[in-house]
């Protein structure tokens, strides 16, 4: 039967209604593989979330203990402790925000607001918000989005989050030297295809099929140190799918990565979830 099964046997001919009929048996097989798989996905998710929370909490508690043990009177030490605690508190906030977004997207309860939008406007806002990160990484970001391909119907707030995530990743995992990120938009039939190409280390082939999974990272420590929650690409995938689109990655390790987001220009009427 392929998967794990258990079965019940119902024997006929014993009940009053069965009287007079030839005795027989009905064997009902239940395939419990799916249920078990779901259960193990859920368990793994809870273990991952707990692990992600444990580290920053342990750091915060450690510094509180140090302060209570006397470091409070040592001004530079106290300041350093507070800064580390603040950074880890922020990390927990970010994790909760990302988890909430994923949960809403998975249950389709996110009220996406599909409206006509101008991609150039979305990119402008993101670049403005991330300008200090761009400067810090000494990055050069180019945007090629001609007016004739820049309009589509979508949820501006969630698409902003998607494109910001992709740009942040390109900056976060970029090369140590000059980080180059090329954002380009082209029209393909009824879709627009938005590409984010970077000149970073790229993604090993064996990791590529997994990077859109929750908490999957190529280098766990590198991602955490750089402030990643491991949920960014999972959010990207959910938001794009909720738009009826798709996201993919192409990468030759050592030669950068290109993330491609394909979005329908117009939303089908049935797919819209207007704000109540
Ligand atoms: P994180 O918060 O760790 O960045 P993501 O879901 O955004 O989580 O990404 C998952 C993993 O994919 C990252 O940890 C990183 O290993 C890899 N990755 C994502 N974007 C890039 C990129 N542009 N270049 C190289 N690796 C990347």
Boltz pocket constraint, residues with backbone or C-beta under 6 A from the ligand:
constraints:
  - pocket:
      binder: B
      contacts: [[A, 165], [A, 166], [A, 169], [A, 170], [A, 173], [A, 174], [A, 198], [A, 200], [A, 201], [A, 202], [A, 203], [A, 211], [A, 212], [A, 213], [A, 216], [A, 217], [A, 218], [A, 219], [A, 223], [A, 224], [A, 227], [A, 228], [A, 229], [A, 230], [A, 231], [A, 232], [A, 233], [A, 234], [A, 257]]
      max_distance: 6.0
